[in-house]
């Protein structure tokens, strides 16, 4: 085609003035042929190689049947960009629909839908109009067969394949079309991806069908983008259901299934958020029943307990009652309800995964993915694999020669890739150790600044900010910054090493990248939380025999506050989780908007009729092949926060729920308004993420059991109340004194003694207290663990074993009770398969009758009605 200029010849031979013809259209200049794909490039007169590549590539595209039309650079808003519009005619679409086994309708579904929701009227405020929720009728579908095209419901060949299917077919061709001449035979030169990488083309994308804020003026244009924006992408639609069928129709099944999963996950979070909020409120309401905090805050008890210094030399003796506020705060999260909530979340995770499988099965049926051949998709080799693998071997299934990667090369690439991932994980661990060293180093500084509350500018906050809290908050913020920086660096590395492995199929590529990214993110985001939960305060030693980081260094291992490490774990979780969510939403929404605003600043002054549809989309951001991957990764990391450490922060599901309500609309908004239309792709599940979620669900039971047992003070309190209390009443009086051991301060070495002493300290004070269960200095087993320590340890281990077994038994029972596929869906699938075979049988019989009647005058000696006389059972068996 390649026609450009001010005056254009139409198909009928008439001339039209292009300035009067609106360029905000998804059709060629003739107004008939639809634009299925657009390529853009900037012509560099000095680079003959790029010009030759484009000429050969476009010539090869035309040889396979695609039709091209070029917009000259004089017509573009920057005056230097060419646009090549691509149209796939019926013959091309039919041929590749047959190759790709695309399912198309052949009969309207006449199976009655008898499903009725009780009290359906209650959901009326949340519903969308029927034409938005179900944009097309429900059909019986079958894989397209070009030789049987009259079997399918083809009313208009131009509109039979929806735009999402058309752009998927065209991209399949673009990804495999070579840009070398037949006589050259350089098979490495193939596919639009390589042409984009080497700068031959600047962009390749399918078109949106309209502007997002207004309908297209062309009556032949569906304006589905406008409908999506109006009913789905606006934030004030947050309480409405998602138009998943329209999302699937416009963007394809892969994006549709992501939003279905995200919506379902958000719905299930509502129940977890409600229970978590109730547990938090319980902690708030039982504030006054907190006996151990009363003892800490009491002048008679906490005010008279002298605690040992928390670091060498720089730290001094301190009274227990200065931790009064943190003790009260800890009770909000460290109470009996914590145990209940940890068990509840273990069961909730199972219900979430099992109900999602059922929801996914229903979507598979409704979206014609039941017979979606994963193997068929895997047979579609990545173009990069085909070009980089020069060796060939015989495929035993297809009996054709296909490219393959030698086992030695494959092993070497995998080993190098694995070593790179381990190197980066080691880098994370090194950074975490650095943060721990920071905590140990600055704790003494904070302690010296805040001691005795002598700094007048700290008088207001001093009662609320302890050295432990100040250290924890600053360390958490530094850790968050390190996490973000490492993420940015590792993303590029992960993609490069995955490319280096040369995965065979797109499914394999995504799975490999998923594993690499998740392993890194898992260590990056959760390592600091694991440290606080399971290591801090566990390997401290005792006064006179402290344990030091790096052995002989002066950095003494951190201790937990008398209130426990749980409040610090809560702080760490809130900072990292909230910071990630806020940063993620800013990055997702603000950055694309600013880039698009800057990129289209010149074009905004143009009249609508001259700002062409392809230029509007060209000014948007490219969604990218891995755009959806990062969305899943963000949500799965969040899923880890609300499951792995939820025992320390019952409000985590509430924060996640609020974030996800915003996330659904932010993702919808940016996809509809800020990004070019992605190429439609099929997927019948969320892929490898489902296995990852299952693994995290199992791990979460273990981590929460350990948090309740070893990080919170729940077990020591229960052991004291039932076995070691010194009074008849079943309460916690005397617990604080019982939980602190005694040390003779005269046994401190010179290196451990504080440099300064508080004003209230005098010679009558001969002992200090520390958090542990050890014999006193006047006992013959002095400073060894006493019997209560071993009783508590046994109770902790017993609790872990009992909790894990109870939760796992309930999990497996629930998973066994809930079938993965609903019974009505299973029945409808079987019914549809039977009807499809019946209609195919009737079609073949009628076709054969017509063929036999046309050949009735020939010299055929066979029995004319053998095939139609076969019983239906025999014919169906043959078909199957």
Secondary structure, DSSP 8 states (H G I E B T S, - for coil): ----SSEEE-TTS-EEEGGGS-S--SB-TTSSSB--EEEEEE--TT-HHHHHHHHHHHHHHHHTTEEEEEE-GGGSTTSSEEEEEEEE-HHHHHHHHHHTT-EEEEEE--S------TTGGGGGGG---HHHH--S--EEEEE--GGGGGGS--S-HHHHS-HHHHHHHHHHHHHH-B-S-TTT--TTSB-HHHHHHTTS-SEEEB--SS-SSS--S-TTS--HHHHHIIIIISGGGTTS---HHHHHHHH-HHHHHHHHHHHHHHHHHHHHHHHHHHHHHHHHHTGGG-HHHHHHH-TTTGGG-EE--SSSSS---EEGGGGHHHHHHHHHHSSHHHHHHHHHHHHHHHHHHHHHHHHHHHHHHHTT-TT--HHHHHHSB-HHHHHH---EEE-TTT-SEEE---HHHHHHHHHHHHHHHHHHHHHHHHHHHHHHHHHHHHHHHHHHHHGGG--GGGTTTTTT--HHHHHHHHHHHHHHHHHHHHHHHHHHHHHHHHHHHT-SBHHHHHHHHHHHHHHHHHHHHHHHHHHHHHTTTTS-EETTEE-BTTTTSS-B-----TT-SHHHHHHHHHHHHHHHHHHHHHHHHHHHHHHHHHHTTTGGGS-TTTS-HHHHHHTSB---TTHHHHHHHHHHHHHHHHHHSGGG-TTHHHHHHHHHHHHHHHHHHIIIIIB-B------SS-THHHHHHHHHHHHHHHHHHHIIIIISSHHHHHHIIIII-SSSSSS-TTHHHHHEEEEEGGG--TTTS-SS--TT--TT--EEEEES-B--TTSTTTTSB-HHHHHHHHHHHHHHHHHHHHHHHHHHHHHHHS-SS-HHHHHHHHHHHHHHHHHHHHHHHHHHHHHHHHTTTS---S-TTHHHHS-HHHHHHHH-
